[in-house]
Amino acid sequence: MHKEKGFSLIELLIVVTVIGILAAVAVPNLLKSRSAANEASAIASVRTIVTAQITYSATIGSGSYAADLAELETSGLVDAVLASGSKDGYTFATVGAGDTFTVNADPTEMGTTGDRGFFSDQTAVIRYASGAAADASSSPLGG
């Protein structure tokens, strides 16, 4: 009597089912981790832009802030990636006018690339709003 070696169809179906269950549990956690990493990067980038605006005002701008990201890049205060306005699933914009400026960071796909929008201005307080763009009236980060 010759015995066949290998797996039966039932054994293969059980393995495929177990892999499917593991994937169903792991994928949402992976996406949430990616979203959290994008948010952390956005916060760091907002801090970088705020610092660049303050440095610009104290040196090159003679008390005035840079008009936009391009001006901060030209001055060598932010890199080309951040100056492009898009980084790690977020879009960035800064607008300077005299002695005030604003910085906004919003997810390119709310709920997918990030769950919160971020905002800061010449006060250097970073603010956030869950599920929406943040503004000066939004909650301060960490508070």
N, C-alpha and C positions, 0 to 999 in steps of 0.2 A: 504494500500500500504506500503510495507516494503522497506526502502531505505538502500542500501548497503553502508558500511563505508570503506574507504580506498582510495588509489590513483589509478588513471587511468594509462594506459600504456603510454599515451602521457605525463602526468605529471612526471612519472619516467624517461622517456627519456630526458626530459628537464633538470631535476636535474643531470642526468649522464653527459649530454653535458656540463653543467655549471662547474661541477667538473673537467671534462677533460680540459676545457679551463683554469681554474685556475691552474691546475697541469702543463700545457704546459708553462705558464708564470712563475711559481714559481721554477720549477726544474732547469732551466739554471741559475737563480740567486743564488740558493742554491749551485750549483756546482762552480760558480765563487767565492762565499764567501769561500768555502772550499779551493779552490786553493790559494786565498789570505792569508788565515790563514796558509796554509802550507808554503808559501813563507816567511811570517813573522817569523815562527818557524825556517826556514832554515837560515835566516839572524841572528837570535839570536844564533843559534848553531854555525855558522861561527865565530861570535864574541867570543863565549865560547872557541872554538878551538884556535883562535888567542891568546886569553888571556892565555890559558893553555900552548901554545908553548912559549910565552914570559916568563911566570913564570918558565917553565922547564929550559929554557936557563939561566935564572938568578940564579937558585938554583941548581938543580940536574945536569943539562947538562954542567955546567962550560963554558958557552958561545956557546954551540952547541944546536941545536933544536932536539926534539924527532923525531925519524925516522917515526913513524906512530901513528895511534890512539891507538893501543894496548899498546904502550909504555906510552902514556899519561894516559891511564886507570891504568896501573900497578903503575904509580907514584901517583895515586889518584887525578889527575887533571881533568878528565872527567868521567862521569858515564858510566855504562855498556851499556845503550841504545845507547848513542852517539858513544861509542867505537865500537859498532857492525857495524857501517857504514850505517845504515838505520834508518831513523826517520821521521815520518809525511810526507810520500810521497817523500822523498828526499834521495839520497845516498851521503855519505860524505867520503872524503879521504884527508889525509894530508901526505905530504912527507917532511921530514926534512933531510938536508944534510949540516952538519957544521953550517955555519952562515946564511943559508937561509932555508926557508920552503915555501910550498904552501898549500893552502886549497881549495878544490873544493866541491861544493854542486850542484848536478844536480837532476832534477825531475826524479822519476822512470818512469813516463809516461808523456813526454812533452805535454803540453796542457791540461792534465787531472789533475795531482797532482800538477802541477805548470807550469808557463809560462816562467820562467826565471832561468838561471843557475847563480851561484854565485862563486866568486873567491876572495881570499885574499892571502897575503904573509907577509913577515917580516915588510913591511911598515904599516900594519894594516888597509889599505884602502880596503874596500869591494867593489868589482866591479861586474857588472851584464851584462848579454847578454840575450836579448829576443829571445826565441825560439831556443837557442843553449847553449852549454857549454861556460862559461866565462873564460877569461884568463887575463894576465897582461895588455893587450892592450884594454880591455873592458872598458865601461864607469863606472866611480865611482858612487856608490850609493848616491842618493841625489844631484847629480850634473849634 
